[in-house]
Amino acid sequence: MLRSTAKSNGMCKRREKLGLDFGDRLRLGRAMSGDVETRHEAIRRLFYLVTIAAEDAAALAVEGQSRKLLPDQASASATSLKELGMRIDILSSAVTELIEVVGKADVTA
């Protein structure tokens, strides 16, 4: 006997294959209103993103030390460094906000 099965759009299989969890997206508002453990996880993820940006900036800085660096390459690298610096500033501000929320939750708990 044939069984009928619901067709999937393939997202579940893709999600599993890529190791993604679309239901657990990092949202600052939810993390700030959730429990302390959720906020700690958000802080950890933000530091992970800071690490990526800092590593990218370090690689650009190393490339910028080349004797063969052309002026237009130096300009592009400087622009990228500025953007990475702004990204790190935004991420570190988010960490600071979450730490303040965690500190308040720890005091009231």
Secondary structure, DSSP 8 states (H G I E B T S, - for coil): ---------SHHHHHHHHT--GGG---HHHHHHS-HHHHHHHHHHHHHHHHHHHHHHHHHHHHHT-TT--HHHHHHHHHHHHHHHHHHHHHHHHHHHHHHHHHHHHHH-
